[in-house]
Amino acid sequence: MGTGRVISPDDLSIAGMPSELSGSEPQGAARMADYEAEAIRNALRQTSGSRREAARLLNISEATLYRRIRQYNI
């Protein structure tokens, strides 16, 4: 939550994600995609490739995980 009357990018950042990744400009969107793809790769490594467990670890549905895997060519 912000403390002032103006909302800054840091007020909108997701916990654990550098604030520069949460920007709305195209460059920020591309970096967000890189961050998301890396999180998926890490989850798959931690679960020895189990997509079901990786989805659970990421707190997303299996369908969403499958779409992202296709989207990012993982």
Secondary structure as UniProt FT lines:
FT   HELIX           9..12
FT   TURN            15..16
FT   HELIX           19..22
FT   HELIX           26..46
FT   TURN            47..49
FT   HELIX           51..58
FT   HELIX           62..71
FT   TURN            72..73
//
